[in-house]
Amino acid sequence: MVKHPRRPRDPNQLGKLIVALSVGEIAEDEPPESNPATEGARRGGLIGGPARAAALTGTRRREIAKSAAEKRWGRKDGSE
C-alpha cells in the first residue's frame, strides 16, 4: 500500500500541486521522502518506554500512577 501525500488545504498550494502533477514534475506514485532524523527518534521512543518501565521500582511506579490519577480525576477549579 502506497501512502499518498496529503493534499494542501491552501488553494494556491493545491493549484501548484495540480500543475506540478499535470506537467510531470511530481509523479503521483512517488512515495514521500522520509526524514532520517525522525526515523531515529521513533526508534528511540519505542525503546525508551519499556526501558523506563523496567528501571522503575514498583513503589515509584505507584507514586507516578497516583499522581497522574489525582491530576486526571481531581477537581477542575483546583480546590479539593
N, CA, C and O atoms as CSV, one atom per row, in Angstrom:
chain,resi,resn,atom,element,x,y,z
A,1,MET,N,N,0.841,-1.172,0.000
A,1,MET,CA,C,0.000,0.000,0.000
A,1,MET,C,C,0.892,1.243,0.000
A,1,MET,O,O,1.779,1.376,0.843
A,2,VAL,N,N,0.659,2.124,-0.922
A,2,VAL,CA,C,1.447,3.335,-1.058
A,2,VAL,C,C,0.693,4.478,-0.401
A,2,VAL,O,O,-0.474,4.723,-0.706
A,3,LYS,N,N,1.377,5.184,0.514
A,3,LYS,CA,C,0.761,6.353,1.136
A,3,LYS,C,C,0.905,7.536,0.196
A,3,LYS,O,O,1.991,7.804,-0.316
A,4,HIS,N,N,-0.177,8.233,-0.025
A,4,HIS,CA,C,-0.155,9.416,-0.870
A,4,HIS,C,C,0.008,10.641,0.007
A,4,HIS,O,O,-0.512,10.681,1.122
A,5,PRO,N,N,0.723,11.639,-0.483
A,5,PRO,CA,C,0.849,12.855,0.320
A,5,PRO,C,C,-0.511,13.533,0.459
A,5,PRO,O,O,-1.347,13.473,-0.443
A,6,ARG,N,N,-0.712,14.173,1.600
A,6,ARG,CA,C,-1.976,14.876,1.820
A,6,ARG,C,C,-2.063,16.070,0.875
A,6,ARG,O,O,-1.061,16.718,0.572
A,7,ARG,N,N,-3.253,16.339,0.426
A,7,ARG,CA,C,-3.472,17.490,-0.440
A,7,ARG,C,C,-3.501,18.747,0.423
A,7,ARG,O,O,-4.145,18.750,1.472
A,8,PRO,N,N,-2.821,19.813,0.006
A,8,PRO,CA,C,-2.816,21.034,0.813
A,8,PRO,C,C,-4.193,21.681,0.854
A,8,PRO,O,O,-4.961,21.599,-0.105
A,9,ARG,N,N,-4.493,22.323,1.974
A,9,ARG,CA,C,-5.784,22.991,2.137
A,9,ARG,C,C,-5.774,24.373,1.487
A,9,ARG,O,O,-6.818,24.876,1.073
A,10,ASP,N,N,-4.616,24.973,1.401
A,10,ASP,CA,C,-4.500,26.295,0.807
A,10,ASP,C,C,-4.753,26.191,-0.696
A,10,ASP,O,O,-4.112,25.382,-1.366
A,11,PRO,N,N,-5.673,26.991,-1.242
A,11,PRO,CA,C,-5.990,26.891,-2.677
A,11,PRO,C,C,-4.785,27.157,-3.585
A,11,PRO,O,O,-4.655,26.527,-4.634
A,12,ASN,N,N,-3.911,28.076,-3.195
A,12,ASN,CA,C,-2.742,28.370,-4.031
A,12,ASN,C,C,-1.786,27.187,-4.073
A,12,ASN,O,O,-1.269,26.838,-5.134
A,13,GLN,N,N,-1.550,26.572,-2.920
A,13,GLN,CA,C,-0.659,25.419,-2.877
A,13,GLN,C,C,-1.275,24.227,-3.604
A,13,GLN,O,O,-0.568,23.459,-4.257
A,14,LEU,N,N,-2.602,24.073,-3.489
A,14,LEU,CA,C,-3.281,22.991,-4.196
A,14,LEU,C,C,-3.154,23.182,-5.704
A,14,LEU,O,O,-2.908,22.225,-6.439
A,15,GLY,N,N,-3.323,24.411,-6.158
A,15,GLY,CA,C,-3.165,24.701,-7.582
A,15,GLY,C,C,-1.759,24.385,-8.067
A,15,GLY,O,O,-1.587,23.813,-9.143
A,16,LYS,N,N,-0.759,24.751,-7.284
A,16,LYS,CA,C,0.627,24.463,-7.653
A,16,LYS,C,C,0.853,22.954,-7.731
A,16,LYS,O,O,1.536,22.474,-8.636
A,17,LEU,N,N,0.281,22.206,-6.785
A,17,LEU,CA,C,0.417,20.754,-6.790
A,17,LEU,C,C,-0.241,20.144,-8.028
A,17,LEU,O,O,0.319,19.244,-8.653
A,18,ILE,N,N,-1.415,20.630,-8.376
A,18,ILE,CA,C,-2.133,20.096,-9.544
A,18,ILE,C,C,-1.341,20.372,-10.821
A,18,ILE,O,O,-1.231,19.502,-11.684
A,19,VAL,N,N,-0.794,21.572,-10.943
A,19,VAL,CA,C,0.012,21.901,-12.125
A,19,VAL,C,C,1.261,21.026,-12.167
A,19,VAL,O,O,1.625,20.511,-13.224
A,20,ALA,N,N,1.920,20.855,-11.016
A,20,ALA,CA,C,3.133,20.034,-10.970
A,20,ALA,C,C,2.821,18.590,-11.354
A,20,ALA,O,O,3.611,17.949,-12.046
A,21,LEU,N,N,1.679,18.076,-10.912
A,21,LEU,CA,C,1.296,16.707,-11.276
A,21,LEU,C,C,0.990,16.599,-12.763
A,21,LEU,O,O,1.373,15.623,-13.408
A,22,SER,N,N,0.292,17.610,-13.317
A,22,SER,CA,C,-0.091,17.540,-14.729
A,22,SER,C,C,1.109,17.703,-15.650
A,22,SER,O,O,1.139,17.107,-16.727
A,23,VAL,N,N,2.095,18.494,-15.253
A,23,VAL,CA,C,3.281,18.714,-16.072
A,23,VAL,C,C,4.247,17.541,-15.937
A,23,VAL,O,O,5.044,17.285,-16.839
A,24,GLY,N,N,4.181,16.838,-14.832
A,24,GLY,CA,C,5.052,15.692,-14.636
A,24,GLY,C,C,6.242,15.980,-13.741
A,24,GLY,O,O,7.163,15.168,-13.654
A,25,GLU,N,N,6.236,17.140,-13.067
A,25,GLU,CA,C,7.332,17.450,-12.152
A,25,GLU,C,C,7.309,16.506,-10.948
A,25,GLU,O,O,8.355,16.137,-10.413
A,26,ILE,N,N,6.117,16.129,-10.539
A,26,ILE,CA,C,5.948,15.209,-9.413
A,26,ILE,C,C,5.175,14.004,-9.933
A,26,ILE,O,O,4.113,14.152,-10.537
A,27,ALA,N,N,5.710,12.819,-9.696
A,27,ALA,CA,C,4.985,11.613,-10.066
A,27,ALA,C,C,4.014,11.278,-8.942
A,27,ALA,O,O,4.384,11.319,-7.768
A,28,GLU,N,N,2.792,10.952,-9.289
A,28,GLU,CA,C,1.768,10.688,-8.271
A,28,GLU,C,C,2.058,9.397,-7.508
A,28,GLU,O,O,1.653,9.258,-6.354
A,29,ASP,N,N,2.752,8.457,-8.137
A,29,ASP,CA,C,3.044,7.191,-7.478
A,29,ASP,C,C,4.296,7.269,-6.608
A,29,ASP,O,O,4.630,6.304,-5.920
A,30,GLU,N,N,4.983,8.392,-6.629
A,30,GLU,CA,C,6.210,8.569,-5.876
A,30,GLU,C,C,5.900,8.665,-4.376
A,30,GLU,O,O,5.096,9.505,-3.973
A,31,PRO,N,N,6.518,7.828,-3.551
A,31,PRO,CA,C,6.272,7.959,-2.113
A,31,PRO,C,C,6.961,9.205,-1.563
A,31,PRO,O,O,7.989,9.619,-2.099
A,32,PRO,N,N,6.424,9.809,-0.515
A,32,PRO,CA,C,7.074,10.989,0.041
A,32,PRO,C,C,8.425,10.632,0.646
A,32,PRO,O,O,8.627,9.522,1.138
A,33,GLU,N,N,9.335,11.583,0.603
A,33,GLU,CA,C,10.667,11.337,1.144
A,33,GLU,C,C,10.581,11.229,2.662
A,33,GLU,O,O,9.867,11.995,3.310
A,34,SER,N,N,11.320,10.267,3.222
A,34,SER,CA,C,11.318,10.141,4.675
A,34,SER,C,C,12.457,10.957,5.248
A,34,SER,O,O,13.502,11.122,4.619
A,35,ASN,N,N,12.244,11.459,6.435
A,35,ASN,CA,C,13.250,12.267,7.107
A,35,ASN,C,C,14.079,11.353,7.999
A,35,ASN,O,O,13.532,10.764,8.930
A,36,PRO,N,N,15.385,11.212,7.748
A,36,PRO,CA,C,16.197,10.297,8.550
A,36,PRO,C,C,16.275,10.700,10.018
A,36,PRO,O,O,16.502,9.848,10.877
A,37,ALA,N,N,16.095,11.975,10.319
A,37,ALA,CA,C,16.157,12.414,11.708
A,37,ALA,C,C,14.981,11.867,12.509
A,37,ALA,O,O,15.137,11.541,13.686
A,38,THR,N,N,13.817,11.762,11.895
A,38,THR,CA,C,12.648,11.274,12.630
A,38,THR,C,C,12.657,9.758,12.772
A,38,THR,O,O,12.036,9.226,13.693
A,39,GLU,N,N,13.337,9.062,11.892
A,39,GLU,CA,C,13.386,7.603,11.999
A,39,GLU,C,C,14.085,7.175,13.282
A,39,GLU,O,O,13.633,6.252,13.959
A,40,GLY,N,N,15.178,7.838,13.618
A,40,GLY,CA,C,15.900,7.521,14.846
A,40,GLY,C,C,15.097,7.879,16.074
A,40,GLY,O,O,15.149,7.168,17.077
A,41,ALA,N,N,14.349,8.978,16.012
A,41,ALA,CA,C,13.539,9.399,17.158
A,41,ALA,C,C,12.438,8.381,17.427
A,41,ALA,O,O,12.167,8.055,18.583
A,42,ARG,N,N,11.813,7.885,16.395
A,42,ARG,CA,C,10.761,6.893,16.594
A,42,ARG,C,C,11.335,5.629,17.214
A,42,ARG,O,O,10.740,5.055,18.126
A,43,ARG,N,N,12.481,5.197,16.726
A,43,ARG,CA,C,13.118,4.001,17.258
A,43,ARG,C,C,13.459,4.199,18.736
A,43,ARG,O,O,13.266,3.301,19.555
A,44,GLY,N,N,13.967,5.385,19.062
A,44,GLY,CA,C,14.303,5.684,20.448
A,44,GLY,C,C,13.076,5.698,21.334
A,44,GLY,O,O,13.129,5.257,22.482
A,45,GLY,N,N,11.965,6.204,20.805
A,45,GLY,CA,C,10.721,6.225,21.564
A,45,GLY,C,C,10.191,4.824,21.826
A,45,GLY,O,O,9.646,4.547,22.895
A,46,LEU,N,N,10.352,3.954,20.860
A,46,LEU,CA,C,9.889,2.582,21.035
A,46,LEU,C,C,10.734,1.839,22.065
A,46,LEU,O,O,10.249,0.935,22.745
A,47,ILE,N,N,11.993,2.226,22.170
A,47,ILE,CA,C,12.893,1.579,23.131
A,47,ILE,C,C,12.742,2.212,24.516
A,47,ILE,O,O,12.786,1.514,25.529
A,48,GLY,N,N,12.565,3.530,24.558
A,48,GLY,CA,C,12.605,4.273,25.809
A,48,GLY,C,C,11.511,3.923,26.802
A,48,GLY,O,O,11.787,3.829,27.998
A,49,GLY,N,N,10.280,3.728,26.349
A,49,GLY,CA,C,9.172,3.442,27.258
A,49,GLY,C,C,9.366,2.150,28.030
A,49,GLY,O,O,9.309,2.164,29.260
A,50,PRO,N,N,9.596,1.033,27.349
A,50,PRO,CA,C,9.827,-0.212,28.072
A,50,PRO,C,C,11.083,-0.176,28.945
A,50,PRO,O,O,11.110,-0.788,30.014
A,51,ALA,N,N,12.121,0.535,28.499
A,51,ALA,CA,C,13.340,0.628,29.296
A,51,ALA,C,C,13.067,1.400,30.582
A,51,ALA,O,O,13.563,1.029,31.646
A,52,ARG,N,N,12.283,2.467,30.490
A,52,ARG,CA,C,11.950,3.247,31.694
A,52,ARG,C,C,11.083,2.414,32.624
A,52,ARG,O,O,11.297,2.434,33.836
A,53,ALA,N,N,10.125,1.692,32.099
A,53,ALA,CA,C,9.251,0.857,32.925
A,53,ALA,C,C,10.057,-0.221,33.647
A,53,ALA,O,O,9.779,-0.529,34.806
A,54,ALA,N,N,11.038,-0.787,32.980
A,54,ALA,CA,C,11.857,-1.829,33.603
A,54,ALA,C,C,12.752,-1.253,34.693
A,54,ALA,O,O,13.073,-1.949,35.656
A,55,ALA,N,N,13.160,0.013,34.556
A,55,ALA,CA,C,14.056,0.630,35.525
A,55,ALA,C,C,13.323,1.126,36.768
A,55,ALA,O,O,13.935,1.274,37.825
A,56,LEU,N,N,12.019,1.385,36.654
A,56,LEU,CA,C,11.258,1.902,37.796
A,56,LEU,C,C,10.956,0.803,38.801
A,56,LEU,O,O,10.693,-0.342,38.434
A,57,THR,N,N,10.998,1.172,40.075
A,57,THR,CA,C,10.582,0.225,41.110
A,57,THR,C,C,9.064,0.252,41.188
A,57,THR,O,O,8.426,1.175,40.682
A,58,GLY,N,N,8.498,-0.745,41.812
A,58,GLY,CA,C,7.045,-0.796,41.956
A,58,GLY,C,C,6.506,0.375,42.755
A,58,GLY,O,O,5.441,0.908,42.444
A,59,THR,N,N,7.243,0.777,43.789
A,59,THR,CA,C,6.814,1.900,44.620
A,59,THR,C,C,6.781,3.196,43.814
A,59,THR,O,O,5.812,3.951,43.883
A,60,ARG,N,N,7.828,3.448,43.060
A,60,ARG,CA,C,7.890,4.674,42.263
A,60,ARG,C,C,6.818,4.671,41.177
A,60,ARG,O,O,6.222,5.709,40.888
A,61,ARG,N,N,6.574,3.522,40.584
A,61,ARG,CA,C,5.540,3.403,39.556
A,61,ARG,C,C,4.168,3.728,40.147
A,61,ARG,O,O,3.358,4.398,39.506
A,62,ARG,N,N,3.902,3.251,41.382
A,62,ARG,CA,C,2.631,3.549,42.050
A,62,ARG,C,C,2.509,5.045,42.349
A,62,ARG,O,O,1.432,5.621,42.201
A,63,GLU,N,N,3.621,5.680,42.772
A,63,GLU,CA,C,3.600,7.118,43.037
A,63,GLU,C,C,3.243,7.902,41.773
A,63,GLU,O,O,2.429,8.825,41.807
A,64,ILE,N,N,3.862,7.521,40.669
A,64,ILE,CA,C,3.589,8.196,39.393
A,64,ILE,C,C,2.129,7.994,38.990
A,64,ILE,O,O,1.468,8.939,38.557
A,65,ALA,N,N,1.625,6.771,39.130
A,65,ALA,CA,C,0.240,6.471,38.757
A,65,ALA,C,C,-0.736,7.229,39.650
A,65,ALA,O,O,-1.748,7.738,39.169
A,66,LYS,N,N,-0.437,7.310,40.952
A,66,LYS,CA,C,-1.321,8.010,41.884
A,66,LYS,C,C,-1.364,9.496,41.549
A,66,LYS,O,O,-2.435,10.104,41.549
A,67,SER,N,N,-0.202,10.080,41.264
A,67,SER,CA,C,-0.133,11.491,40.896
A,67,SER,C,C,-0.917,11.755,39.612
A,67,SER,O,O,-1.645,12.743,39.516
A,68,ALA,N,N,-0.767,10.877,38.638
A,68,ALA,CA,C,-1.488,11.039,37.365
A,68,ALA,C,C,-2.987,10.930,37.572
A,68,ALA,O,O,-3.752,11.682,36.968
A,69,ALA,N,N,-3.422,9.991,38.429
A,69,ALA,CA,C,-4.856,9.827,38.692
A,69,ALA,C,C,-5.414,11.055,39.402
A,69,ALA,O,O,-6.522,11.500,39.100
A,70,GLU,N,N,-4.648,11.604,40.345
A,70,GLU,CA,C,-5.109,12.813,41.036
A,70,GLU,C,C,-5.249,13.972,40.067
A,70,GLU,O,O,-6.218,14.727,40.147
A,71,LYS,N,N,-4.306,14.126,39.158
A,71,LYS,CA,C,-4.382,15.195,38.160
A,71,LYS,C,C,-5.568,14.972,37.220
A,71,LYS,O,O,-6.285,15.911,36.873
A,72,ARG,N,N,-5.763,13.721,36.816
A,72,ARG,CA,C,-6.813,13.404,35.853
A,72,ARG,C,C,-8.198,13.545,36.464
A,72,ARG,O,O,-9.096,14.097,35.828
A,73,TRP,N,N,-8.390,13.057,37.685
A,73,TRP,CA,C,-9.720,12.991,38.276
A,73,TRP,C,C,-9.959,14.044,39.341
A,73,TRP,O,O,-11.028,14.075,39.951
A,74,GLY,N,N,-8.981,14.907,39.574
A,74,GLY,CA,C,-9.143,15.965,40.580
A,74,GLY,C,C,-10.150,17.010,40.131
A,74,GLY,O,O,-10.614,17.003,38.991
A,75,ARG,N,N,-10.477,17.907,41.051
A,75,ARG,CA,C,-11.446,18.969,40.723
A,75,ARG,C,C,-10.833,19.954,39.751
A,75,ARG,O,O,-9.635,20.232,39.800
A,76,LYS,N,N,-11.661,20.476,38.871
A,76,LYS,CA,C,-11.183,21.375,37.817
A,76,LYS,C,C,-10.813,22.756,38.371
A,76,LYS,O,O,-9.911,23.408,37.845
A,77,ASP,N,N,-11.511,23.212,39.443
A,77,ASP,CA,C,-11.253,24.549,39.950
A,77,ASP,C,C,-10.051,24.630,40.878
A,77,ASP,O,O,-9.698,25.719,41.331
A,78,GLY,N,N,-9.416,23.501,41.168
A,78,GLY,CA,C,-8.204,23.491,41.975
A,78,GLY,C,C,-8.445,23.261,43.447
A,78,GLY,O,O,-7.491,23.001,44.180
A,79,SER,N,N,-9.697,23.345,43.921
A,79,SER,CA,C,-9.976,23.120,45.331
A,79,SER,C,C,-10.379,21.671,45.548
A,79,SER,O,O,-11.098,21.085,44.739
A,80,GLU,N,N,-9.908,21.106,46.643
A,80,GLU,CA,C,-10.265,19.715,46.946
A,80,GLU,C,C,-10.646,19.572,48.383
A,80,GLU,O,O,-10.977,18.472,48.827
